Amino acid sequence: MGKYFSSNFGENRDDHFHMGLDIKTGGAVGVEILAVEDGYISRIKSDFNGYGKALYVNHYNGTTSVYAHLQKFSPEIENFVQEKQYANKSFTIQLFPKKDSLKVNKEVPIAYSGNSGGSTAPHLHFEMRKTGTPIAINPLQFSYEVLD
């Protein structure tokens, strides 16, 4: 599987196929996460199960990247989420911000790696999808660089 991945795209699981890459973080939480391309946050989840804390970023090329099992979001996104959590009196939340209301620059951290949700060890779960669909795209098709 290599130096960077603990799970690969399309691996068979008990009840599903793994539709992303699990990227190692050296057992650490709090590693800065950058978006693969500019875009905007289209969905935010915070849950005790599944993806835990997760961000969905729509890109202007028709793809959506997903970042899951996060420890926390960048300060701007974290403040946005906490405001909604307090208003709803619930940690568990799913938000769909308006297009371009939370813009993402690929050179600015969007979150920090963690071990939230159904994760068994610190890592980043990363997916690529066709925007507006549940269709997963193998992230290895793209030439994104994994920084050490």
Salt bridges, closest charged atoms under 4 A:
GLU11 OE1 - ARG13 NH2 3.72
ASP15 OD1 - HIS16 ND1 2.63
ASP22 OD1 - HIS18 NE2 3.23
ASP22 OD1 - HIS123 NE2 3.48
ASP22 OD1 - HIS125 ND1 2.89
GLU78 OE2 - LYS53 NZ 3.16
GLU127 OE2 - HIS125 NE2 2.74
GLU127 OE1 - ARG129 NE 2.81
ASP148 OD2 - LYS3 NZ 3.61
